[in-house]
């Protein structure tokens, strides 16, 4: 089949591109290279069609979408702290850009699998978090992702096939600070023999999920007969930031301790996915274990 991927030169998008190519699909990539990197696609550059453009360029996007079988929408601005400084820009790209995708899908009868986020939940009342939990985001980035979900519900009611995947903390090769930034930052410092910096007490809990597992979930959702739906995509397990720091120090074979600084604004205290729904509906679960990957990447 022939798929369009927005944000396909980004961290998650490029892994999804590679996964689709490996399964024999043809791929059109749209990315403005704001945070994506063309070198992320170097292994598949001869097998894809690449358009350097913005998802806000509606007419161009519409023309590219005429001959595809489905759209994977990964393009977004994703830095929580930056979203406090640039809320209007985040709304324009993440909300207006996403509605452009939904409009095109409605016109051409296309299914959309798109990147939502666990940030829509904010600080949850219960752990692990089920998909029907209250959505109370703590920052402008999370608010844009909630607005996207409301748009998804609106367009689904008009017959558009949409599945939103609520990614938890994604990690993997080629990750940027935008995704699971804490792992990226810790690894950078460890490679320089410097102690990881923890903001707050380090007891914040996160659900880390491997990017290759994310790519599998996307294709399984596109191939499924299910729509509309929102699914949590996480490991279903938690790791505290302090545990993560110590895990990385141990994997690197260093004898140092983390440094602590004041907490970050809009930081969620605890996040853990209940993945029973996605396991039941499309038989997906995370396969990569975080400690195994950390050991591999540091050796």
Long-range contacts (C-beta under 8 A, 24 or more apart in sequence): 1-25, 1-26, 1-69, 1-70, 2-26, 2-27, 2-28, 2-67, 2-68, 2-69, 3-27, 3-28, 3-68, 3-69, 3-70, 3-71, 3-72, 3-222, 4-28, 4-29, 4-30, 4-64, 4-65, 4-68, 4-70, 4-71, 4-72, 5-29, 5-30, 5-71, 5-72, 5-74, 6-30, 6-31, 6-55, 6-71, 6-72, 6-73, 6-74, 6-75, 6-97, 6-101, 7-31, 7-36, 7-73, 7-74, 7-75, 7-76, 7-115, 8-36, 8-41, 8-48, 8-50, 8-72, 8-74, 9-33, 9-36, 9-37, 9-38, 9-40, 9-41, 9-50, 10-35, 10-36, 10-40, 10-74, 10-75, 10-176, 10-178, 11-40, 11-170, 11-172, 11-174, 11-175, 11-176, 11-178, 11-179, 11-211, 12-74, 12-115, 12-167, 12-170, 12-179, 12-211, 12-214, 12-215, 13-40, 13-72, 13-74, 13-75, 14-40, 14-41, 14-174, 15-172, 15-174, 15-211, 15-212, 15-214, 15-215, 16-72, 16-74, 16-214, 16-215, 16-218, 16-219, 17-41, 17-44, 17-48, 18-43, 18-44, 18-215, 19-212, 19-215, 19-216, 19-218, 19-219, 20-219, 21-47, 21-48, 23-219, 28-64, 28-68, 30-55, 30-61, 30-64, 30-75, 31-75, 32-75, 34-77, 35-77, 35-78, 35-176, 35-178, 40-174, 54-97, 55-93, 55-97, 55-98, 55-100, 55-101, 56-92, 56-93, 56-96, 56-97, 56-100, 58-100, 58-103, 58-104, 61-100, 61-101, 61-104, 62-104, 62-107, 65-104, 65-108, 65-110, 66-108, 68-110, 69-110, 70-110, 70-111, 70-112, 70-113, 70-222, 71-101, 71-104, 71-105, 71-110, 71-111, 71-112, 71-113, 71-114, 72-112, 72-113, 72-114, 72-218, 72-222, 73-98, 73-101, 73-112, 73-113, 73-114, 73-115, 74-114, 74-115, 76-115, 76-144, 77-141, 78-141, 78-178, 78-179, 79-141, 79-177, 79-178, 79-181, 80-119, 80-139, 80-141, 80-142, 80-264, 80-266, 80-267, 81-264, 81-265, 81-266, 83-139, 83-140, 83-141, 83-144, 84-139, 84-140, 84-265, 84-266, 87-140, 90-140, 90-141, 90-144, 91-140, 91-144, 91-147, 94-141, 94-144, 94-145, 94-147, 94-148, 95-144, 95-147, 95-148, 95-151, 98-148, 98-151, 99-151, 102-151, 102-152, 102-155, 102-160, 102-162, 103-155, 105-155, 105-160, 105-161, 105-162, 106-155, 106-158, 106-159, 106-160, 110-161, 111-161, 111-162, 111-163, 111-222, 111-227, 112-160, 112-161, 112-162, 112-163, 113-162, 113-163, 113-165, 113-218, 113-221, 113-222, 114-148, 114-152, 114-162, 114-163, 114-164, 114-165, 115-164, 115-165, 115-167, 116-145, 116-148, 116-149, 116-152, 116-164, 116-165, 116-166, 116-167, 116-230, 117-141, 117-142, 117-145, 117-166, 117-167, 118-166, 118-167, 118-168, 118-169, 118-207, 118-232, 118-234, 118-271, 118-273, 119-145, 119-268, 120-145, 120-146, 120-149, 120-166, 121-166, 121-268, 121-271, 122-268, 123-268, 123-269, 123-270, 124-270, 124-271, 127-238, 127-270, 127-272, 128-236, 128-272, 128-273, 128-274, 129-232, 129-271, 129-272, 129-273, 129-274, 130-232, 130-274, 130-276, 130-277, 131-166, 131-230, 131-231, 131-232, 131-274, 131-277, 138-266, 138-267, 138-268, 139-265, 139-266, 142-266, 149-230, 152-228, 152-230, 153-228, 156-227, 156-228, 160-228, 161-227, 161-228, 162-227, 162-228, 163-221, 163-222, 163-224, 163-226, 163-227, 163-228, 163-229, 163-230, 163-231, 164-229, 164-230, 164-231, 165-214, 165-217, 165-218, 165-221, 165-230, 165-231, 165-233, 166-230, 166-231, 166-232, 166-233, 166-273, 167-209, 167-214, 167-233, 167-234, 168-206, 168-207, 168-208, 168-209, 168-232, 168-233, 168-234, 168-235, 168-271, 168-272, 168-273, 169-206, 169-207, 169-208, 169-209, 169-234, 169-271, 170-208, 170-209, 170-210, 170-211, 170-214, 171-208, 171-209, 171-210, 171-211, 171-290, 171-293, 172-210, 172-211, 172-212, 172-293, 173-211, 173-297, 175-211, 179-211, 180-206, 180-208, 182-206, 182-241, 182-244, 183-208, 183-244, 183-248, 186-244, 186-245, 186-248, 187-248, 187-297, 187-298, 190-248, 190-249, 190-252, 190-254, 190-298, 191-252, 193-254, 193-256, 194-256, 195-249, 195-256, 195-257, 195-258, 195-259, 196-245, 196-248, 196-249, 196-258, 196-259, 197-258, 197-259, 197-260, 197-261, 198-241, 198-242, 198-245, 198-258, 198-259, 198-260, 198-261, 199-260, 199-261, 199-262, 199-263, 199-264, 199-267, 200-241, 200-260, 200-262, 200-263, 200-264, 200-267, 201-242, 201-260, 201-263, 202-240, 202-241, 202-242, 202-245, 202-258, 202-260, 203-240, 203-241, 203-242, 204-240, 204-241, 204-267, 204-268, 204-269, 204-270, 205-238, 205-239, 205-240, 205-241, 205-269, 205-270, 205-271, 205-272, 206-238, 206-239, 206-240, 206-241, 206-244, 206-271, 207-234, 207-235, 207-236, 207-237, 207-238, 207-239, 207-271, 207-272, 207-273, 208-234, 208-235, 208-239, 208-244, 208-290, 209-233, 209-234, 209-235, 209-273, 209-286, 210-235, 210-286, 210-287, 210-288, 210-290, 210-293, 212-287, 212-288, 213-284, 213-286, 213-287, 213-288, 216-284, 217-278, 217-282, 217-284, 220-282, 220-283, 220-284, 221-282, 224-281, 224-282, 226-281, 226-282, 229-281, 231-277, 231-278, 231-281, 231-282, 232-273, 232-274, 232-275, 232-277, 232-278, 233-273, 233-275, 233-278, 233-284, 234-272, 234-273, 234-275, 234-286, 235-273, 235-275, 235-286, 235-290, 236-272, 236-273, 236-274, 236-275, 236-285, 236-286, 237-272, 238-270, 238-271, 238-272, 239-290, 244-290, 247-290, 247-291, 247-294, 248-294, 248-298, 251-291, 251-294, 251-295, 251-298, 251-299, 252-298
